Amino acid sequence: MQAVKDKINEMGALRKVKEEARAEERAEKEIAKARVDVAHEVRLAKEAEAAMSLHVAMAGEIARSGDKAAHEHEIKAMHTANGTNTTHEHGASPAEMAGAGGHPAYKRMP
């Protein structure tokens, strides 16, 4: 009778050890899944940061080109207000503007 009681106690202890091992495995799987999720979020954040840097650079280029265009517009407006001819202001002759053919309206056909 004692052997049967010992066997039942051993089975109970074995079942308890197996359950603890399963619980430990589940915890390890959850930790691994959490690490994968964190790595995924970090990757998405880095991609978003790179995209943001690209957009900031593009915005800077647009701002610089807008400033340049505004500056050129101001220069033309000042020349017009002063009565100067902006076409010839920068040293371009009508021949140069038409490409050695004289006035643009009278450009020679090849």
Secondary structure, 3 states (H helix, E strand, C coil): CHHHHHHHHHHHHHHHHHHHHHHHHHHHHHHHHHHHHHHHHHHHHHHHHHHHHHHHHHHHHHHHHHHHHHHHHHHHHHHHHHCCCHHHHCCCCHHHHHCCCCCHHHCCCC
